[in-house]
Amino acid sequence: MLNFLNSIILVGLIAGLIPLLIHLFTRRKLKKIEFSSLWFLKVLEKTKLKQVKLHNLLLLIIRTLIILLVVLAFARPAIKGTLSQGKLSARILGGDFSSAGSSSVVLILDDSYAMGFETKAGSLFEQAKKKAREILNFLTEKDEAALIFLSSPSETLNFTLDFKELSERVEKARVSYLKSNFFSSFNLAVRLLNNSKNLNKEVYLISNKTPVGLDKLKQINSRFSFYLIDLSNPNFQNLAVDSISFANQLIELNKPFEVEAEIVNYTKKQVENLLVGFYLDGKKVAQTDINIKAGEKQKVKFTYTVQKTGFHSGYVEIAEDDLLADNFRHFSFKIPEQIKILLAGQKPEDYFFLNLALKPQENLNQNLKIKTITKGLLQQEDFSAYDLVVLANVENFSDIVLTNLQRYLETGGGLWFILGENCDLNYYREKVAKRFLDLNLKTRIGDIRNKKSFFALKSFDLTHPIFAVYRQAEKEKFPEIKFYSIFDSQAGSDSRILAHFSNNSPALVERKYGAGKALLFLSGLDPDFGDLVTHSFFVPLVNRSVQYLALDLAKQNEFFTVGEEISRDLAELPSGSLIKLRYPNEAEEGVKPIFAGTKAFVKIKNSKLPGIYRITAGESASGGLDEAAFNIDPAESKPEKIDIDMVQRGFASEKGNLVVVSVDEDLRQVISRMRYGRELWKEILYVVLVLLAVEMILGRTRPAVESNK
């Protein structure tokens, strides 16, 4: 197929009419001569007349061709190899790329974790690197190229003529733990090619996945070729740890907790006796084996008890298969070294049972640091110094205290209101219940003097962390707790009812407020209100409520994806200490905290490795401030065959040629068939020079038609 780089010059082909017009307008006019005899005409030989006509016709054709060919040469014609014939076709198909037109090549090399599938010929990524080096070896000094890594395309990338440096980058490249980023890679390819002035524009994608976002290539402003080098294989054997969850449980010191991992079988056959290991703090603490059918998911649960406070991290791992990157999944959680609790009441008796439930003996629950005060001292307290504030039977609050409580909740504090005999019902209705709990507090019902009539706890939200421990208990085994007086209410849409009284009125209500959590218990703790404080249910209720309000359970189930940039809130920042970020490979770097008001943040930007990222203070490794678990995105773990029909539908570019190349095809020959051939303007000018020489010779040797008069 013939193409022209400067097609606008073709308008000049009209100039080819100039020799014809000159010929027509300069023909000799015939003179009419009267004579009586034809004797003088006999001296004109018929052959001489034919020579003159042929001579003039040749000159006309040559001059016309000279003009036409000069115009064509300036239009810079180029011929595509597959449609060329004879010697030209043989040279290009034989691999002589030096005669082809200049090319701009964008090479997109898939280095996502799914390219780590192992084969007998090495990993898919090693095969991809081999193909990439082949393409770079085809390039000549007239070409330019750019190398894009599919998982992390660089926006500052530009074309280069240093193909040796590109080959070295390919050689040094390693498969990443990131997933593919087709959209950004194709956008970058469009920018590069639209800024190029070369005739041949080519995009090479070496991958094992069906590309998405191919419509981006429609933005390329000239003709181009898109080569998809297909390394996909749906027959790999791969299983993956797809997810890890702690659900809504509270992980407490010296109490068993449960980890649930989900395993996926992406193979086409059942896998039996698959080993699944559970690692915690660098040690394998549990192991089991499972049978899992083809294409199915299966959940595996491990139970363990932690006997010390602080950060704990680990992972769940399965036995090796064809892809190692998705065989493990990391987690991290924290049991606080200390939970700071403020207990406040109208009088000391109001928080007596709470304090006793939390600290029955001095040597128990040593991680709880409890401070008790009465209402008069509330205004002097800095609530931000506590993980949890409990307000039991407090009559009302000053405006300053109420504002401080609101600010405390908004910034992530835990607040627990417990009603009682001293509470000003109208005040709580207007200032507390609606404001903090989205609750319509109606009236107090029941009589503490009538012990024959009572309300009981009717139902619990067993999906909530406070009551999740009772999920497996039978309904009839739930305790009957008597309440002689309660506060009737109606919950709004923003509140969550955790327990009901037997009259269906809310007993315990929660609301997420800003970054914090608020609880309201709608009865009193005084023994006159009921037998809750003397019941065995009271101690676990108080302890689990305190743990829930003090802990950030969202962080417990917080998992980040490799490559994600995050900010971590540092609850405590030691003054004068060097803050360091330790990567999963044990490399370290100093980081500078970002301060926003009274809070300090540290950004984790370079998260290209799966594992635990630790923020520490000082030289000691034990000074851990925070941890975050990063894992791969399992979206590309399933081995699949590239969907060619989907590729063709997604491509659909009028200016582009789509070429799918299998891993076994001769890449050089495929590229040769598709590339634009060499530009022909030099050959055309050689022909023009020859024609000029012929025209000069013919112009000087005119046939003698009047030699015999």
ABEGO torsion letter per residue (X at the ends): XBBBABAAAAAAAAAAAAAAAAAAAABBBBBBBBBABAAAAAABBAAAAAAAAAAAAAAAAAAAAAAAAAAAAAAGBBBBAAABBEAAAAAAAAGBAAABBBBBBBBBBBABAAAABBBAAEBAAAAAAAAAAAAAAABBAABBBBBBBAABBBAABBBBABAAAAAAAAAABBBBABBBBAAAAAAAAAAAAAABABABBBBBBBBABBBBGAAAAAABABBBBBBBBBABBAABBBBBBABBBAEABBBBBGBBBBBBBBBBBABABBBBGBBBBBBBGGBBABBBBBBBBBGBBBBBBBBBBBABBEBBBBBBBBBBBABAAAABBBBBBBBBABBBBBBBBABAAAAAAAAAAABABAABGAABBBBBBBAAAAAABBAAABABBBBBGBABBBAAAAAAAAAAAAAGBBBBBBBBAABBAAAAAAAAAAAAAGBBBBBBBEBAABAABBBBBABBBAABAAAAAAAABBAAABBBBBBABBBBBBBBAABBBABBBAAGBBABBBBBBEABBBBBBABBABAAAEAAAABAAAAAAAAAAAAAAABBAAAAABBBBBGBBBBBBBABBBBGBBBBBBBAAGBBBBBBBBBBEABBBBBBABBABBEBBBBBBEABAABBABBBBBBBBAAAABBBBBBAAAAAAAAGBAABBBBBBBAABBAAAAAAAABBBBBAAAAAAAAAAAAAAAAAAAAABBBBAAABX
